[in-house]
Amino acid sequence: MKLSVNGGFREVNVVTLDQWVATELSNIKGIAIAVNDSVVPSSKWALCALNDGDKILVVEATQGG
């Protein structure tokens, strides 16, 4: 399936958002994810089915001011 991730495209072989996070972002902490412009709480990632053409936006928290 093809997904749009932060403006780029990726071919993936996953079914749910938590599977995608485990394969693509396993070492990143402090992130928020929106799928098709709706924020998905991390507690719901396993329930969030991904479909061909979905748009994912990943935002990482950083320190600074």
C-alpha positions in Angstrom: 0.0 0.0 0.0 1.2 3.6 -0.7 1.0 6.2 2.1 1.8 9.9 2.2 4.1 10.5 5.1 4.9 14.1 6.0 4.6 15.1 2.3 6.5 12.2 0.8 5.3 8.8 -0.4 6.2 5.4 1.0 5.3 1.9 0.0 4.5 -0.2 3.2 3.3 -3.6 4.1 1.3 -3.0 7.3 -2.3 -3.0 8.3 -2.5 -0.7 11.4 -0.9 2.5 12.6 0.9 0.7 15.5 2.5 -1.7 13.0 3.7 1.2 10.9 5.1 3.0 13.9 6.9 -0.2 15.0 8.6 -0.6 11.5 9.2 3.1 10.6 9.6 4.9 13.9 10.7 2.3 16.5 13.5 4.5 18.0 11.6 7.8 18.1 9.9 9.0 21.3 7.6 12.0 22.0 5.6 12.0 18.7 2.1 12.8 17.8 0.5 11.3 14.7 -2.5 12.4 12.5 -4.0 10.2 9.9 -6.0 12.1 7.2 -5.9 15.3 9.3 -7.3 13.6 12.5 -5.0 13.2 15.5 -4.8 9.5 16.7 -3.9 9.1 20.4 -1.2 6.5 20.9 -3.7 4.4 22.9 -5.7 4.0 19.6 -2.8 3.2 17.2 -3.6 -0.6 17.3 -7.2 0.1 16.3 -6.4 2.6 13.5 -6.5 0.7 10.2 -4.4 2.2 7.4 -5.7 2.3 3.8 -4.0 2.9 0.5 -3.6 6.6 0.0 -3.9 7.6 3.6 -2.0 10.8 4.6 0.1 10.5 7.8 1.6 13.5 9.6 4.2 12.8 12.3 5.2 15.6 14.7 8.1 15.2 17.1 8.4 17.1 20.3 11.7 19.0 20.7 13.3 21.0 23.5 14.2 24.6 23.0 12.7 28.0 23.0 
